Amino acid sequence: MAVTREASPVERIADRLEARREELVEAAWEAISSRLSSYRDADPSTASDVLDHIRAHHDVLCEVLRRGRPAEVRDVRFTSRHAALRAGS
């Protein structure tokens, strides 16, 4: 007989964040673009990159919560690619 363990409170938070991923990503995009005209007026390619960047951060947050330890440099290396793309815009 398999024993199922109950999810920890942190795992439940990660589950809820994952379940609402696109809603939270969209809310973050709305907050960013409402405050920064360079994003509000961004071309579709830049907007898509920003959304991908937000998704990646969201995924790292959920992973770190499940892991139960702080993010490491390797977890956020993706940020340099996104920053470089937008710095050139």
C-alpha positions as CSV (number, residue, x, y, z in Angstrom):
1,M,0.0,0.0,0.0
2,A,1.4,3.4,-1.0
3,V,1.5,6.0,1.6
4,T,0.6,9.5,0.5
5,R,2.0,12.4,2.4
6,E,0.3,15.6,2.8
7,A,1.8,18.6,1.0
8,S,3.5,21.1,3.1
9,P,2.2,24.7,3.4
10,V,4.9,25.9,1.1
11,E,4.2,23.2,-1.5
12,R,0.5,24.2,-1.4
13,I,1.5,27.8,-2.0
14,A,3.7,26.7,-5.0
15,D,0.7,24.7,-6.3
16,R,-1.6,27.7,-6.1
17,L,0.9,29.9,-7.8
18,E,1.4,27.4,-10.6
19,A,-2.3,27.1,-11.0
20,R,-2.6,30.8,-11.5
21,R,0.6,31.3,-13.6
22,E,-0.9,33.0,-16.6
23,E,-3.2,35.2,-14.5
24,L,-0.3,36.3,-12.3
25,V,2.0,36.9,-15.4
26,E,-0.6,39.0,-17.0
27,A,-1.2,41.0,-13.8
28,A,2.6,41.6,-13.6
29,W,2.7,42.7,-17.2
30,E,-0.2,45.1,-16.6
31,A,1.6,46.6,-13.6
32,I,4.8,47.0,-15.5
33,S,3.3,48.4,-18.7
34,S,1.1,50.8,-16.8
35,R,4.0,52.4,-15.0
36,L,6.7,52.4,-17.8
37,S,5.9,54.0,-21.1
38,S,8.7,52.1,-22.8
39,Y,6.8,48.9,-22.1
40,R,3.4,50.3,-22.6
41,D,4.4,51.4,-26.1
42,A,6.5,48.2,-26.7
43,D,6.4,46.4,-30.0
44,P,4.9,42.9,-29.9
45,S,8.3,41.2,-29.9
46,T,9.4,43.1,-26.8
47,A,6.1,42.6,-25.1
48,S,6.4,38.8,-25.8
49,D,9.9,38.8,-24.4
50,V,8.9,40.6,-21.2
51,L,6.0,38.1,-20.7
52,D,8.5,35.2,-21.2
53,H,10.8,36.8,-18.7
54,I,8.0,37.2,-16.1
55,R,7.0,33.5,-16.7
56,A,10.6,32.4,-16.1
57,H,10.8,34.3,-12.8
58,H,7.4,32.9,-11.8
59,D,8.7,29.3,-12.5
60,V,11.9,29.9,-10.6
61,L,9.9,31.2,-7.6
62,C,7.7,28.0,-7.6
63,E,10.8,25.8,-8.0
64,V,12.6,27.6,-5.1
65,L,9.6,27.3,-2.9
66,R,9.4,23.5,-3.5
67,R,13.2,23.1,-3.0
68,G,13.0,24.9,0.3
69,R,16.2,26.9,-0.1
70,P,17.2,30.2,-1.7
71,A,17.6,30.8,-5.4
72,E,21.1,30.3,-6.7
73,V,22.9,32.3,-9.4
74,R,22.3,29.5,-11.9
75,D,18.6,29.8,-11.3
76,V,18.4,33.4,-12.6
77,R,21.0,33.4,-15.3
78,F,18.2,33.7,-17.9
79,T,17.8,37.3,-16.8
80,S,20.9,38.5,-18.6
81,R,19.6,37.3,-22.0
82,H,16.3,39.2,-21.5
83,A,18.1,42.3,-20.2
84,A,20.4,42.3,-23.1
85,L,17.6,42.1,-25.6
86,R,15.8,45.0,-24.1
87,A,18.9,47.1,-23.6
88,G,19.4,47.0,-27.3
89,S,15.8,48.2,-28.0
